[in-house]
Amino acid sequence: SIPYAAARFGVPVTVVVPEGNSVEKNRAMEGFGARLVVHGRDFDAAREHAAALAAHEGLRFAPSFHPALVRGVATYALEL
């Protein structure tokens, strides 16, 4: 969702995923122009790295289950 929205509004985005993440999802995120960083064995390690990367690079960290993101994704059923 975030890479799609970022592409629509011309905003750069970095997504951190763990090793072994879905190849198809990774390709889709990169297809929307996201900078993809693969780090860690699991999603907790990737999340920790994402937070550290955001702090180091002055980026805004958006956790996977941020309430606004969950609400936005949850509306897909209504849209169908």
VENUR-V516394 format. One record per residue. RES is the residue in three letters. PSI is psi in radians with two decimals (* if undefined). Layout:
{{RES,PSI} {RES,PSI}}
//
This chain:
{{SER,-0.78} {ILE,-0.80} {PRO,-0.64} {TYR,-0.88} {ALA,-0.71} {ALA,-0.73} {ALA,-0.71} {ARG,-0.59} {PHE,0.11} {GLY,0.57} {VAL,2.27} {PRO,2.55} {VAL,2.49} {THR,2.30} {VAL,2.28} {VAL,2.19} {VAL,2.73} {PRO,2.85} {GLU,2.47} {GLY,0.10} {ASN,2.76} {SER,2.14} {VAL,-0.70} {GLU,-0.76} {LYS,-0.70} {ASN,-0.80} {ARG,-0.72} {ALA,-0.78} {MET,-0.75} {GLU,-0.59} {GLY,-0.52} {PHE,0.03} {GLY,0.12} {ALA,2.50} {ARG,2.08} {LEU,2.20} {VAL,2.13} {VAL,2.11} {HIS,2.31} {GLY,2.84} {ARG,-0.45} {ASP,3.12} {PHE,-0.52} {ASP,-0.76} {ALA,-0.71} {ALA,-0.73} {ARG,-0.77} {GLU,-0.73} {HIS,-0.69} {ALA,-0.75} {ALA,-0.75} {ALA,-0.72} {LEU,-0.75} {ALA,-0.78} {ALA,-0.74} {HIS,-0.68} {GLU,0.04} {GLY,0.58} {LEU,2.83} {ARG,2.22} {PHE,2.21} {ALA,1.82} {PRO,2.68} {SER,-0.60} {PHE,0.61} {HIS,2.36} {PRO,-0.70} {ALA,-0.65} {LEU,-0.77} {VAL,-0.77} {ARG,-0.74} {GLY,-0.77} {VAL,-0.61} {ALA,-0.31} {THR,-0.11} {TYR,-0.64} {ALA,-0.67} {LEU,-0.66} {GLU,-0.56} {LEU,*}}
//
